[in-house]
């Protein structure tokens, strides 16, 4: 039996190359396809670094939206874009540029700067890559 501080995922190979389907015990009905580019794979799934970039974006975005709402700020829309730069030896992420577009009628620049600093501290994925991946951020606030 897993304790509450454990996470578990499972992968199954689905072809004669390197395509896997992954599921987590917390969301078994939401499988994710992993694959690699030809000729190693068929390109029919996400690359591991794409999923890391997606995990980073989702984790940080969750923190940002939560913290803004906790401050009593309106969040009527939110979009994020992350661009990862690969290091080739060993293949890994060298840099991430994370950009958000926040739709809010009452959030200021200083609010977003403060929340980004807090998100850096509370985001588990950001903590996991700290000191290994350079992260830069940017934002735009638009009126709804």
C-alpha positions as CSV (number, residue, x, y, z in Angstrom):
1,X,0.0,0.0,0.0
2,X,1.3,3.4,-1.0
3,X,1.7,6.2,1.6
4,X,0.1,9.6,0.9
5,X,3.6,11.1,0.1
6,X,4.2,8.7,-2.7
7,X,3.4,9.0,-6.4
8,X,3.2,6.0,-8.8
9,X,3.2,5.7,-12.5
10,X,3.4,2.7,-14.8
11,X,4.6,2.4,-18.4
12,X,3.8,-0.3,-21.0
13,X,5.7,-0.7,-24.3
14,X,3.1,-0.7,-27.1
15,X,5.2,-1.4,-30.3
16,X,8.4,-2.8,-31.6
17,X,10.2,0.5,-31.1
18,X,10.0,2.8,-28.1
19,X,6.4,3.9,-27.8
20,X,5.0,3.6,-24.3
21,X,1.7,4.4,-22.7
22,X,2.0,5.8,-19.2
23,X,-0.7,6.1,-16.5
24,X,-0.6,7.2,-12.9
25,X,-2.5,5.5,-10.1
26,X,-4.2,8.8,-9.3
27,X,-5.5,9.2,-12.9
28,X,-5.6,5.8,-14.6
29,X,-8.2,6.9,-17.1
30,X,-5.9,9.5,-18.6
31,X,-3.1,7.7,-20.4
32,X,-0.2,9.6,-21.9
33,X,1.7,8.3,-25.0
34,X,5.5,8.6,-25.0
35,X,7.6,8.1,-28.1
36,X,10.8,9.2,-29.7
37,X,11.6,10.6,-33.1
38,X,12.4,8.3,-36.1
39,X,14.3,6.1,-36.6
40,X,14.4,5.3,-32.9
41,X,10.7,5.7,-32.5
42,X,7.7,6.6,-34.7
43,X,7.1,10.1,-33.3
44,X,3.6,9.0,-32.0
45,X,3.8,10.5,-28.5
46,X,5.4,13.1,-26.4
47,X,9.1,13.4,-25.9
48,X,10.2,13.2,-22.3
49,X,11.5,16.7,-22.3
50,X,8.2,18.0,-23.7
51,X,6.4,16.4,-20.8
52,X,8.9,17.9,-18.4
53,X,8.3,21.3,-19.9
54,X,4.5,20.7,-19.7
55,X,4.9,19.6,-16.0
56,X,6.9,22.7,-15.2
57,X,4.3,24.9,-16.9
58,X,1.3,23.3,-15.3
59,X,2.9,23.2,-11.8
60,X,4.0,26.9,-11.9
61,X,0.7,28.0,-13.5
62,X,-1.3,26.3,-10.7
63,X,0.8,28.2,-8.1
64,X,0.4,31.5,-9.9
65,X,-3.4,31.3,-10.3
66,X,-3.8,30.0,-6.7
67,X,-1.7,32.7,-5.2
68,X,-3.3,35.5,-7.2
69,X,-6.8,34.3,-6.1
70,X,-5.6,34.0,-2.5
71,X,-4.6,37.7,-2.8
72,X,-8.1,38.5,-3.8
73,X,-7.2,39.2,-7.4
74,X,-9.5,38.4,-10.3
75,X,-8.3,35.9,-12.9
76,X,-10.7,35.8,-15.8
77,X,-8.2,34.1,-18.2
78,X,-4.7,32.7,-18.1
79,X,-2.4,31.3,-20.8
80,X,1.1,30.1,-20.5
81,X,3.8,29.3,-23.1
82,X,7.1,27.7,-22.3
83,X,10.1,27.4,-24.6
84,X,12.8,24.9,-23.7
85,X,16.3,25.0,-25.0
86,X,18.0,21.7,-25.1
87,X,21.6,20.9,-24.0
88,X,23.0,18.3,-26.4
89,X,25.5,16.5,-24.2
90,X,23.9,15.0,-22.3
91,X,20.5,15.7,-23.8
92,X,18.6,17.7,-21.2
93,X,16.9,21.0,-20.8
94,X,19.4,23.9,-20.5
95,X,16.9,26.8,-20.3
96,X,13.2,27.4,-20.0
97,X,11.6,30.7,-21.0
98,X,8.2,30.8,-19.3
99,X,5.7,33.5,-20.5
100,X,2.2,34.1,-19.2
101,X,-0.7,36.2,-20.4
102,X,-3.0,37.0,-17.5
103,X,-6.5,38.4,-18.0
104,X,-7.3,40.4,-14.9
105,X,-9.0,43.7,-14.1
106,X,-7.2,44.3,-10.8
107,X,-3.7,42.7,-10.9
108,X,-0.7,45.0,-11.1
109,X,2.9,44.3,-12.3
110,X,4.1,44.2,-8.7
111,X,1.5,41.5,-7.9
112,X,2.7,39.3,-10.8
113,X,6.3,39.8,-9.9
114,X,5.6,38.8,-6.3
115,X,3.6,35.8,-7.3
116,X,6.2,34.6,-9.7
117,X,8.8,34.7,-6.9
118,X,6.5,32.8,-4.6
119,X,5.7,30.2,-7.3
120,X,9.4,29.6,-7.7
121,X,9.6,28.7,-4.1
122,X,6.4,26.6,-3.8
123,X,6.4,24.8,-7.2
124,X,7.7,21.2,-6.7
125,X,8.7,20.9,-10.4
126,X,10.6,24.2,-10.3
127,X,12.4,22.9,-7.2
128,X,13.3,19.7,-8.9
129,X,15.0,21.5,-11.8
130,X,16.6,24.3,-9.7
131,X,20.3,24.6,-10.2
132,X,20.1,22.4,-13.4
133,X,17.9,24.5,-15.7
134,X,18.1,28.3,-16.2
135,X,14.6,29.7,-16.0
136,X,13.5,33.1,-17.3
137,X,10.0,34.5,-17.0
138,X,7.8,37.1,-18.7
139,X,4.2,38.2,-18.4
140,X,1.6,40.4,-19.9
141,X,-1.5,41.6,-18.1
142,X,-4.6,42.3,-20.2
143,X,-8.0,43.6,-19.3
144,X,-10.8,41.1,-19.7
